[in-house]
Amino acid sequence: MTHALTLTLGGPEDLAWAQATVTEHHYLHAPVDPRARPMCYVIRRAYPYYPVTPRNYDPIGLIILGIPHATRCGGWWGYEGLPTQWQVVDLSRIWIHPGYQRGRFGMEAQPGIVPGYTDRRGIFRPTVATWAISEVLARVQADRVRLWPPVYPDQPYHIRLAISYSDPKFHRGTIYRHAGAQPMYTDRSGAAVPGPSGKYGWAWRLPQPAWEWQQLTDIRPRTMRMY
């Protein structure tokens, strides 16, 4: 379905805006720790009467990603045969303006403005969050390496795993299920259960890219990792 939203990789100013926005509006009310090397994607609404440049779009949402704080997680990363911590991205914060979500404040959550579908009852269901997650997963492997090219190219550096967590005190992780995530912690029946922190973990295994970092354009200078 055609809609008016775009998703772009943010620069330093966008990241500062995103960190301030989640501190004020996200249920955690905290920015992402800079030690996670955060990056952000910004969701904007395009208007046909504005020139097509990112600065002329209204930002209506964001996703901030970083590396996980844990160096290893059984069955997922940090052990032999699994991605390293540096090959994982954590979707640490997702925020979408209430006006573009389902609910009584969602005045802009309409066909032609946001992605979505019409159910069997003829009710339009917006899918901004799952659309944004899918867009990020399709781009982050190259974008992350552009921002932080490998210091030691002989070691694995491609992003192979994306994760996120949902706190059941605030939401059930429905958007992650709808975006194709696998539960990181399950019971014997395979049903999702909370992990040691009390939160549900969700993961997307990403394919091995066919490119090497030298083939990418617009790459930042390589710098030594200090932590």
PyMOL commands that set and color helices and strands:
alter all, ss='L'
color gray80, all
select helices_A, chain A and resi 12-25+34-36+54-56+85-87+98-100+128-147+174-178+213-215
alter helices_A, ss='H'
color red, helices_A
select strands_A, chain A and resi 5-9+39-45+58-66+88-96+116-118+124-126+161-166+182-183+200-205
alter strands_A, ss='S'
color yellow, strands_A
deselect
rebuild
show_as cartoon
